[in-house]
Amino acid sequence: MDFLQSRLLPLLTLLLSSLLFFYFNNISKPSHIGCSLVPYNHYWITSKRIVTPQGVISGAVEVKGEYITSVVNGEDWHGSVKKEQVIDHGEAVVMPGLIDVHAHLDDPGRTEWEGFPSGTKSAAAGGITTLIDMPLNSFPSTVSEETLKLKIEAAEEKIYIDVGFWGGLVPENAFNASMLEGLLSAGALGLKSFMCPSGINDFPMTNASHIKEGLSILAKYKRPLLVHSEIQQDLESNSELKDGIDDVRSYSTYLKSRPPSWEEAAIRELLTVTKDTRAGGPAEGAHLHIVHLSDASSSLDLIKEAKSSGDSITVETCPHYLAFSAEEIPDGDTRFKCAPPIRDAANREKLWEALLEGQIDMLSSDHSPSVPELKLFDEGDFLRAWGGISSLQFVLPVTWSYGRKYGVTLEQLVSWWSERPAKLSGQELKGAIAVGKHADIVVWEPEIEFDLDENYPVYHKHPSISAYMGTRLSGKVLATFVRGNLVFKEGHHAPAACGTPILAR
């Protein structure tokens, strides 16, 4: 026995030394060549303004591989640093990367509109580290296990940030439990449906019966249903909107064509089925999320009532509803067309009030690009032009710039853009600068102002269609880290697209 020990001990020591040598010589190297703009994956990020769940601190964040391994308040981190790299950001804000739960990247099938490479480069340049792609505007729409696989294949090695996928709830699959379960088992993070025509032929609208069935399936998986909540109403009785009389170049004409009553009608119908999501209800475990709310009156009152009754329900709005008002939109400027429409200035004030008071839970971009021709710029026809606000790269500075007059804090930004979206999309490892979370981090300068003009680097495929072009904003993104990789720094992206497709398990 002593003889064996005397022979084995040196061998084991040599093996252990070799393993330690290999570990410490590789911990400073990126896991994928070209994934990061820094040549190491163990480092510290320091700043005098780090936004954590405990508040804004001056200190340091330690990153090893994909994860945050320590967060140190004050100067105590100096004693922990040996040869590890320190990235000092001075007084720039360091906070969790944004999570955008509502974006259309149109890949596969309509990459001439946007696509995963350009869309995720834009997101990275705007401090977004995770986005959840919508199931429509791509072709085919993501309504089955097979079409989800096409989406995943299109994303692989083409995404610069992490990307998850909502599946679609449509009449074709709503009453087909095996089809919906196949889509969810394949990794869809939840489902999305429209209560009005979507404008996409293979993504037809649903009604309350379809939604009730969808919620019953989602309850088993504890995942959300996102709903575009407008129901088309009969406008013949509206004497203000008359065929051939109203000017199609006037935004007021479009606004009258989709009044707040459309949103109210949809939400009222939704609440007949969301009671099933209450504790003890037949769809307990499911959750309903109302996307891009624009009506801050009756529709919001109904949502507040449902929350107080115990329905599992949340609601988002978008920066364009908080930044713009109907009165300001020039004739023929179809860049501003979206559905639901941008409403008047008084409504905008109420949206801000609801967001600040917590009645609106979170923000999303609803980035919905197209080719410029579909915007009909020459005609300026608001009724016929393709709707959708192109905004992905700008949502952080837009929220900050327009929110400063309301006293928006850094902690509120994190709540609206990181913490709550992470919870909705089931991303437990994202949404906060805390030990054990993914090192998804944005570094930005709130005080720096810039003009969105032809000299500003924009990574959308079609910058000209964005309603934000021509504005002056505050809040310049300096750096974006995704799972520890520095994917964007001051106008430069990492050479390789190493974002991770996110699938529910």
Phi, psi and omega in degrees: 000314178299323180296316179296318180297320182292333178275320185283325185301312177298323180295317179295321178298317179297318180296315179297318179298320179296318179295317179295320178299315180296318182296308185288338177274347180251346182293339180266006180251145179294150181289333177229125179299129178089356182283338188227149177274001172241144187270034181207161176231017169231113185200173176242139170252124181242150178192159175273355178223088177249124184268112181241169176298341179267000180123186180272125183236162167257123184175220186210152177240125178265133180238128172233118181062233183275352196240157169276123184253342172200151174231120188243127178270131179086206186262007185297339184293338182304322181288343182270345185273131175245266180257000182296150180286140175247126176252105186267119179255016173057241181256009175296151179281131175247118182214170180301143175301150180288148175241113182259110186272005186212091179216145177249110179258355166064024184240127005273174168099327179226047183291346174290343175279315178204266180109158182297316182298307182291320182296317182282335171295317177300315180300313180300319180293341179258007178085008176275126181253344177216136169225152177250119187278137181283154187278359181233165189088337165280172176219124001283163175294153185273086185235009181206168177301320183293318181286332174294321178298323177297321179296315181296317179298323180292332183276331187302128178062019178233003184247134182266350175228177177283139183226126172252179189220127167275143171269169181255137170259115182226165180305328182299324184248353188299323181257016180245089186301319182294326179292316179292319180294326176296319179295317180288321179293333179283352172123002176299134185283350181166193183234159178227140177219162177246139174258008174218168179304133185275343186088356180246123189299322183267021175225071183288164184284159179243165173237186184298328179295316177298318184293321177300316179295318179299317180296324180295324177286316181298332179301325181293330184259353181056051180233161187270160168246123177261135186230129167282109192258081168220135172243125183296126180254159178289116183265001183297330181281350180276101185292345181286337184248106184237131181303130174081354181258315182289145181279118183290346176275351180269130180297330180299329178296313178295319182300319178292335182284344178224074184288167178303335181299334177296315179293316180301316181297319181293315182292322177299319178290321178301322185289350173285341181247339182289345175298339177294340182275356180293161178305125181087354180282166183294341178243028177301134185107334173277165182213141178248132181235122179271123184270157174032059175296130175244338181271114183265015182251253186300320181300315180293323177299319179296319180295317179300319180296318180295320178298317181293338179274355178098006176296142176276095189212139174226170182213146176239159163229182188233155181303327182293333176285338180267340184264322189248163172224155184302323183296336186269350188280122183291153175304135175076000182272082187287359172301335185269001182283130175204169179227127355299162184284162170289127185259193190284173186296324179296321177295319178302317179299320179293325176297315178300316180300316181293322179294314182293330180273356178088006178286327169263130193276325188200176178239154173214164182278325196047045176301115184225084184275174174201178170287147184303328183301327182289345177280350176052050183301322182295323181273326182064030184275105182294334183281331183256339183293151176293136181267151177142134179263126178268117195209358198309316186285344193251359193294327178293305178296329178294312180301316181291313185298314182277343181272345184299324182291344177263003179076028180301136181257165177297322179296324177293319176304316181295320179298312184287327189251351184228297188297306184289320173300324177298318180294315180301318185270006175072029183259083185293337183268007182235168171100000180203151170269096184206154181300132178093348179276160172301143177280068176258107193221139171243139176244126184210159182251101182298333186276343183283128177257151179207156177261131175276088180229191184294345180269351183272130182290113180244134187255000170300149179296326182230079182302330186296340184272356183279131179292345181275345179299135182097356179264164175250128186234162174242140176113083184265126177284126180263320185205147178226125178249133176236117184049042176087346178274131174280101188265344179211134176211113172045056175092358182240137176258157174301148182299327184246149178269099187246022175297159184253127169294129183261124179237136176291144181239000000 
